[in-house]
C-alpha cells in the first residue's frame, strides 16, 4: 500500500530574533537573524529552524507532491 501525501497541514508557527547570543559579539536585535519553530497540534512535536530559509526548505519538502497531478490547487488554495 502506498502512503499518500496529505493535502492539509497545520502548525503553530513561532518567529523571533535574539539580540545578544552566547559566544558571539553583541548585535543589534534588528540585525539578528530570524529563528523559527513549527509545532504540530496533533502530537505536540516541535521543530526548530536557525533561519527562515531552513523553515521554507522544510515546508517545500513537506508539501512536495501535495498538489494534484495537474498541479492545480483546490478552491481553498491547498
Secondary structure, 3 states (H helix, E strand, C coil): CCCCCCCCCCCEEEEEECCCCCCCCCCCHHHCCEEEEEECCCCCCEEEECCHHHHHHHHHHHHCCCCCCCCCCCCCCC
